[in-house]
Amino acid sequence: MARSILVTGGSGYFGTVVAEQALARGDAVRIFDLNPPGPSLAAAEFVAGDVRDRAAVRGACEGIDVVFHNVAQVPLAKDRALFDEVNVGGTANVLVAARDARVAKIVHTSSSAVFGIPEHNPVTEDSPCRPLEAYGRAKLRAELLCHDAVGGGLDVTIVRPRTVLGHGRLGVIALLFDFVADGAPVFVLGPGDNRYQLVHANDLADACLRAGDRAGPSVYNVGALEFGTMRETLQALVEHAQTGSRVRSLPVAPARLTMQALAALGLAPFAPYHWLLYSESLFFDVTKARTELGWEPRHSNASMVIESYEWFVAHRSDSGGTVRSHHQSPVRPGLVRALKALP
């Protein structure tokens, strides 16, 4: 049955994927974002606005059946005030506006960062949340607001993805692809034997839309079924690329300190999330999403990294145009480019 849906952050990387899939299945889609969506969403209605403006959010929710809330300041923002204002305050505005507009269902996209470094893997929906940095703490506070809203009678479901990839995904991952394309070494911290799960944007969007179809509040962790260690994932990429790039190890403690120092000086595009979690294992048990939503991920770690890389290579010389999110443009490498000179 076609529904009227609102996608907050619908002009951003993942919001665009949600909106495209919703249009493809016949939903009436409204985009709420600071920036207009790309040409693939010409059939969607666009409402310009800031999630921090409750009145604007309230207007966007009018006549909507389901809200997919995707607006968030990502770790690269490095702005604690924005984490609070957008990730926490913006979520509060969406929940209040949805309640006032009598929206039937809200699907909130959270993050695996709420778990920090888990004591045990695989991580389930009931594993303890112990975020290590400001972004993860803000996403957890947003989740707590969602739980409070459920207690007040709203139907809110939380979807927690692992690291999202897919064609068009850039951000920090563009540094990796740039190194591989130029035949430079790519790095793991330590032996790279930490098991690291990804999720394809298309698979994540499918899970969110299925969650929006299901009545009743819940929480779902989503990630690839086929994944391995960080080294295995990068090795699959360099073997595919055949540029001479190799996977190399850096000692964990010195690498973390260097990443932190360069980031503090504005000389490298890293956030605490990166140096704290890149060498750690974190993977989800996705049984609940598969059982309750009938969701089945189609992509493995290797397939999505290769797909993302091929898109990067094909669009490497593009001039860009309007930048709609951190994930839709490559970051400035800073001193990280010096690593290309290593043999």
Secondary structure, DSSP 8 states (H G I E B T S, - for coil): ---EEEEETTTSHHHHHHHHHHHHTT-EEEEEESS---GGGTTSEEEE--TT-HHHHHHHHTT-SEEEE-----GGG--HHHIIIIIIIIHHHHHHHHHHTT-SEEEEE--GGGG-S-SSSSB-TTS-----SHHHHHHHHHHHHHHHHHHTT--EEEEEESEEE-TT--BTHHHHHHHHHTT--EEEETT--SBB-EEEHHHHHHHHHHHHHS-S-EEEEE--SS--BHHHHHHHHHHHH-SS--EEEE-HHHHHHHHHHHHHTTSS---HHHHHHTTS-B-B--HHHHHHH-------HHHHHHHHHHHHHHTTT----S--SGGGSB---GGGGGGGG--
